[in-house]
Amino acid sequence: MHTSPAKLLILIALSLVILVEGRTVLAFFGIEIAPLETALIGVVIIAALVIWAVRPLRGSPSESE
């Protein structure tokens, strides 16, 4: 794992805050983003974070060996 589960949870929570507040900032400038689009972007970001976190470290032996 690249990071601990606690750090992964913090990264996911921070990304959700950035998504919600980013949508608010864009609305302030007249750029409307639907909540569904925001949710889909959030799912993609969370999936990317989880995939990054659980893949094995480069050069480290696998646990099955």
Summary of the structure (lengths in Angstrom):
residues: 65
radius of gyration: 15.9
end to end distance: 16.0
largest distance: 55.4
contacts: 127
relative contact order: 0.16
helix: 68%
strand: 0%
